[in-house]
Amino acid sequence: MSEQQDALEDLESSGVLATLTWASASAYRRTMEDYDPDTGHDQGWVGSTAHKLFVDRLHRAFSTGKHGVDSPESASAGLDLVAAGLAPGEHRKMPLITPGTVVWSDLNQSPGWRYGDWRFLLTSFVFGESNRIPWPQKSPTKQRVAAQGKPSGWLDPHPTLWEDEAESLAATIQALREENAELNATTLIVAHSIERELNIRELYLGRSRLNRGGGDAWYWKHDLLAAEPGTPTSVPIPLSPDPRPGLSGIQDAPVRLRRQSSEGSGERRLTSGENDK
């Protein structure tokens, strides 16, 4: 079985893939509702806002960051806080993930989570350019992830490593391999984007590839918005859900903050406005 099959099966059965899809839809719906070019909003604002809201929605679903709880038994406490700020009915569509199943696992303050053998970080990209994301022009963290080494059995038909960069790149690969070995995990990338005028978005999960000198940006990637695996597609931003009955009968309860999430600083050449490391 390939690494891609292993990752997709593990992350689908755990509800992680459904959570990524839900969180992305929620983040972009709210972003585009608030988007107002007359106010001065531009693509940078859209990318930065959607990225931050994507992180926020994942914290809610995974019970991490400011939505962390003491134990799985306390998952039902403070549901009003988890639902606060979401569109009517949106909270009820959020996948139910037992707290502690997915844990916070950032890399150099770049937002990330881990489930089992897989850690995943978020990044934005220029709509329609997912196969040509220039990882060497991204942040040192994203370069490091893209340089972590190819999946077992993968042969590069077009090697692009330059000899004068070999020593530095080898050290980078070794550093991430050692960290991933401690985590018993492989680091994946969740890439998201939107086309403002058409109001359609893209969302991929995959293993990034350090494409120095050009070339494909991925060893493999999976379209999380495709109706069927391997069928590329783009989907419109969902409308606000119809109002549903509130969370009546649930007692308000304080939620103990396990830890606060931290956002990184701006990344070089982020045409989509992403703020991460």
N, C-alpha and C positions, 0 to 999 in steps of 0.2 A: 504494500500500500504506500502511496506517495505521501510526502509531507503535507501537500495541499489537502488530500483526502482525510488524513489524520486530523488536521487542524479544523477543517469544516465539520467533520463528524463530532468532534469533542465540543466545539463552540456552539453547534446547533443543538445538540442534545442537552446542553446546560442552560440554554436560553440566551446565551450571549449574543448570537447573531440577531435574534428577534429584538433584543434590547438595543443594539446598535442601530437597527432600522427605526425603531420607535423614537429613540433619542434624537436621531438626525432629523426625522420628520418634525418633531416638536420644536427643535431648535430653529430650523429654517422657517417653519410656519410663523413663529413669533417674530423672527428677524424681518421677514418680508412684510408682516403686518405693520411693523414700526418703521420700515424703510420709507424715507421721504427725501427725494433729491432736492426739493425746494429748501429743505432745512440745511442742506450741505452734505447729506449722506452720499457716499460713493462706494465703489467696489471694495475699497479698503475697510470701510465701516461694516459693510455686509459680511465680509470674510471674518473680521475680528469678532463681531457680535455673535455670529452663528457659531464660531469656534468656542467662545466662552459659554454659550448656552448649551452646546453639545456636551461640554465637560460637566456643566451643572446637571443636565438630565441624567448623565451616567452616574454621577454621585448619588442622585435620588434613587435610581433603580438598583444600584449595587450596595447601597447603604454605606457609602464611604464619604470622606471629606466631612463637611458640616452635617451630613445626614448619617454619620456613623452612629451605631448603637452598641450597647454593651454586649449583647448576645443575640443569637437567633430568636430566643424566646421573647425578646422585646421588640420584635419586628412590627407588631401591631400597634405599638405605642407611637404617638406623634405622627399618625398618618395625615393629620391636617397640615402639618408642616411640610410633609413631602408633596402634598397636592397644592400648596400655596404657590400662586403665580402661574399655574398651568391653566390652559383653556378648559372650560366646562366639559367634563367627561373625559378629558385627556388622561387623567390619573388612572382611571379605570382600565385604560388600554395599555398601561405600562406593564410589561412582563413582570411576573412575581419571581424574584430571585432571593433565595434565602440568604440573609446577611452572613458574610464570611465565605460564601461560595466564590465570589470574585473579590479580590483584595486590591488595594491601592498599591501601585508599583511604578512610580514615576522614574524617569531617567534624566538626571541633571535638571530636575524641575520641569521637564516636559511631561504633561499629564499622561499617565499610563495606568493600566490595570492588568492583573494577572489571574488567569484561571488555569489551574493544573500546569501543563507544560508550555503554556502560551502566555506571553505578555504582549499587549498591544498599545501602541501610541497613536495619537491623532495628528493629522496634518491636512492642510488645505492645498488645493492646486487650481490651476487655471482650467476652467471648464473645457472639456474636449481634449485636454492634453495629458490625460492620465498615463499614457504609455511613454510620454516624453518628459516626465517630471525630472528636472535637472538636480539630482541629489547632491552633486558636488557644489552646487550653488546654495544649497540649503544650510541650515545651522549645523555646527559641529556634531550635535546630538544625532540629527537625521543622517548625516554622513556616516557617523559611527555605526548606526543601525544598518544602513545599506551596505556597509563593508564587513558585516559580521561573518560572511562566508556563505558559499552556495549550499543549497540543500544536498543531502546525500544522493549521489547518482546523477547529479545535474552536470552536463558538459556544456561549456561555453563555446558556441560556434564562432564567436567574434570577440576574443579576448582583447581588452582595452587597457590593461595595466601598463603604465610607462615605467621603465626601469628606474629612473631617478626618484620615483615615488614609492617603489616597492618596499623599502625598509620602513618608512613611516606608516604606510598602509598596513603592513604586516603587524606592526605594534598595535594599531587601532583594532584590527580584527582580533588579536589575541586578548586585548583588554576586555572587549565585549564578550568574547567566548568564556573568559574566566568568570565574568559577572553572571552571564546566563547559566553557567554551570552551577554556580552557587544557588541560583533561583530554580535550577532544574527546568529552565524555560527557554524558548526561542522567541525573539522579539519580532512581532509583526507590525504592520502599519495599517491604520484605518484612514483612508483618504476621502475627503469630501469636497464638493464643489457645487456651484449653482450658476445658471445662466439667467441674469436678472430680467432681461426683456421678455423671455419666454416663460420665466418662472419654473424652470425645470432643474433638477439636481442630479448629481451622481454620487455614488457611495461604493467604495471598494475596500476589500480586505485582502492583504497580500504580503508577500515577502519582497521587500525592496531590494534593488540591485544597484550598486554604485556604478553608474554609467559614465565614467570618465571618458571623454572623447565622443560622447553621444551613445546611441544605442538604446535598447529597451530598458525601461526603468524598473522592471519586475522580473523575478524568477518565476513567480506565478501571482495571479490576482483573481479575486472572485467578485462578481458584481452582486452586491447585496440587494439591489433593487430589481434584478432580473426576475421575470416570472418563472423561468426555469434556469437551472445552472448552465452557464456558458452562453446565455442569450443576452447580449448587451442591450441595455435600454435606459431611458431617462424617464423620470416620472414627475408629474406636476406637484407643486406644493399643495398639501392637503388643506381643505377648508377647515375652519374651526369646528370641532365636533358639536353636535347638537347637545344642548344641556341635558344632563341626566340627574337622577335623584342624588342628593348630596350624601355625605358619609354619615348619615344619621345613625345614632346608636353607638358610635365610637367615641369613647371618652377621650377628651384632650389629655395628653400626658407629656411631660417634659422628655426631651431626647437628650441624652448625654452626648456631647460632642467628642467623638473619638480623636479627631485631629482635623485641622483645617487644611484644605487643599491650597496649593501655591501656584500662581501663574508665573510664567517666565516672562522674559523681556522680548522685544520684537526680534524677528528673524530677518536676515538679509534677503532682499529681493522677494518679499512676500507679496506678490501682485494681488493676492486675494485677501490680504489683511490679517492673516493668521498671527496670533500672539502665542508663541510657544518657544521652547528651547530646541 
